[in-house]
């Protein structure tokens, strides 16, 4: 594990890297970066690397014209698809003000704050992801189309599944970057795929999802294809979900997932805007097997929350989010809602309860719920709420 500037420089020298990408994210979790040469890293670690704050979504109302990136050395990794000569590396960065304070609208900082609250309460959360995406062909000019790469179906194999080799390369690439893919398969839609990750600590899980989307998009492009994570790429076909597996234990090792799940269900309508941030998100909810009601079961069909206990370990799978969401915000909100359920020892309602609420039916409705929520306003800075709601 790399922890210090000296560790970073030693690794860069050993690998012969010539460029280091300093990566951060906007309010929607879209990865941004600037590149520096190794000789500039000492200055970056000491003083930060400046960025124009007002050009970043969610930072436009920042009182400072410049913000500063400071690298997290533990996230240093090689980008394996770059040339062996003159290698490129990447580090995730945190965003600071000129006064040296953490910038409150940096969503990685919001997640760190949630983790600190969980630690103080003696609760350890872990998250695993199941993310779906389509692979589409490009036209003769290299522009994206909506023509699927194959016509295979759920868990089909080659030759019907033409995406198999790409999924394999994606999995091997992210493994080389220090991440842990668990399994992969063809999904129900034509050209649709799923790659799942083993559960990990919240910050690593969010960094992992950001890296995963970058790798998928990069390798798809190298195959002459385009990767589409959007909620509803094809009308009438299955949408892309971002199912999140949730684990939680207290300091004594007691499983507290069901309390956490009840807390999340209790707050799901308030937080939906950040789990489903686009208009297309609400076309997906309620279609095929995507949920549109605030319910749970242990059957694993189309419920919002699937809860399973296997070999003494309980997991809760939240099925409403999609990958247009920002994983740092999503995990932060799930931690806060889960902690509320644990602290209050909230219980899950009867599975067969007929009086079940619905998820918001539109981005506008979700935005109104978020703006009026004391829970959201206690966690998410005003600038980000305005960015998401337009108010």
Buried (B, 14 or more C-beta within 10 A) or exposed (E): EBEEBEBBBEBBEEEEBBBBBBBBBBBBBBBBBBBBEBEEBEEBBEEBBBBEBEEBBBBBBBEBEEBBBBBBBBBBBBBBBBEEEEBBBBBBBBBBBEEEEBBBBBBBBBBBBBBEBBEEBEBBBBBBBBBBBBBBBBEEEEEEEEEBBBEBBEEBEEEEBBBBEBBEBBBEBBEBBBBBBBEBBBBBBBBBBBBBBBBBBBBBBBBBBBBBBBBBBBBBBEBEBBBBBBBBBBEEBBBBBBBBBBBBBBEEEEBBBBBBBBBBBBBBBBBBBBBBBBEBBBBBBBBBBBBBBBBBBEEEEBBBBBBBEEEEEBBBBBBBBBBBBBBBBBBBBBBBBBBBBBEEEBEBBEEEEEEBEBBBEEBBBBBBBBBEBEBBBEBBBEBBBBBBBEE
